[in-house]
Amino acid sequence: MTALATTAAPAHPDSGEFAVVTEELTKHYGQITAVDGLNLRVGRGEVYGFLGPNGAGKTTTLRMLLGLARPSSGRATVLGAAPGSPEGVSRLGALVESPGFYPFLSGRDNLVVMARHSGSPTTEIDGLLEEVGLSTRAGDRFAAYSHGMKQRLGIAAALLGDPDLVILDEPTNGLDPAGMAEMRSFIRHLRLRCTVVLSSHLMHEVEQTCDRVGIISKGRLVQEGTIDELRGSSMLRVVVNPLAKAEAMLSAMDTVESVGRVDGALWLRTHPDQVAGINRALVESGLEVSELAIEQPSLEKVFLDLTGKGDVR
């Protein structure tokens, strides 16, 4: 899909604290349920990460928010308006799936065409090209662009008209590590002027850019919150031998709330003040403790726990 450019529009009264609201949003394709009773709340001025495995319903959800797909049931509002309505689209920019432009026009000329079609000022184009790192290649034909450059031009197109909400689907796709770092910084900067919904399969990208995250699995929202809320409290990671004997011993201790085994280590939920006592008890029982550290679960671990192991895209 091509980047959805914004159009100029008069100021709109504030429609509340949320830029995006869905209520029991559902989409069926025949016997397949792609999105199932989805309830999202995206606050104004935040960067909201939208995560899910392949086939979880992320792109279908984004297409419904853009008015490109009609819900089977439920409802949604985008900037206080119905998805796809002139009132909502006028203040919205998006890059979903692959950006599409005229291949034999330059990057700059493609943006000029889109700006004129949407009623956005062309005077902002050079500044947008500079922001996404394409100013030196703006005169080159789109067909000659690398995949990463095409992504950058798509993001520039999404920002035409200074939108209130920008929806970005895998914006760092095709970028090299330096380009990815620059794009993360750029997305963080965007929150100063608009709300951002970011769909990505890169956990470190989401951790570094997003204020809140929604995780979707099999079309349903399974968890939503800030990064810290999703990762939860710190846990004690213990590498010990023999593992089974240590697990049984720790499970019986009053100072340990819970014990789980992950990748050859034990993960304990306990108060930090109890760490020394736990270590002493294990050693005195003749167990070999090779590692003991307080850690906080990564967003990737939380994601896999909630959705099941597999491809995190």
HELIX and SHEET records of a PDB file:
HELIX    1   1 LYS A   58  LEU A   65  1                                   8    
HELIX    2   2 PRO A   86  VAL A   89  1                                   4    
HELIX    3   3 GLY A  107  SER A  118  1                                  12    
HELIX    4   4 THR A  122  GLU A  124  5                                   3    
HELIX    5   5 ILE A  125  GLU A  131  1                                   7    
HELIX    6   6 SER A  135  ARG A  137  5                                   3    
HELIX    7   7 PHE A  142  ALA A  144  5                                   3    
HELIX    8   8 HIS A  147  ALA A  158  1                                  12    
HELIX    9   9 PRO A  177  LEU A  190  1                                  14    
HELIX   10  10 MET A  203  THR A  209  1                                   7    
HELIX   11  11 ILE A  227  ARG A  231  1                                   5    
HELIX   12  12 LEU A  243  SER A  251  1                                   9    
HELIX   13  13 PRO A  272  GLN A  274  5                                   3    
HELIX   14  14 VAL A  275  GLU A  284  1                                  10    
HELIX   15  15 LEU A  299  THR A  307  1                                   9    
SHEET    1   A 3 ILE A  32  LEU A  38  0                                        
SHEET    2   A 3 PHE A  18  TYR A  29 -1                                        
SHEET    3   A 3 ARG A  41  GLY A  43 -1                                        
SHEET    1   B 3 ILE A  32  LEU A  38  0                                        
SHEET    2   B 3 PHE A  18  TYR A  29 -1                                        
SHEET    3   B 3 SER A  73  VAL A  78 -1                                        
SHEET    1   C 6 LEU A  92  LEU A  95  0                                        
SHEET    2   C 6 LEU A 165  ASP A 169  1                                        
SHEET    3   C 6 THR A 195  SER A 199  1                                        
SHEET    4   C 6 VAL A  47  LEU A  51  1                                        
SHEET    5   C 6 ARG A 212  SER A 217  1                                        
SHEET    6   C 6 ARG A 220  THR A 226 -1                                        
SHEET    1   D 4 VAL A 256  VAL A 262  0                                        
SHEET    2   D 4 ALA A 265  THR A 270 -1                                        
SHEET    3   D 4 MET A 235  ASN A 241 -1                                        
SHEET    4   D 4 GLU A 288  GLU A 295 -1                                        
END                                                                             
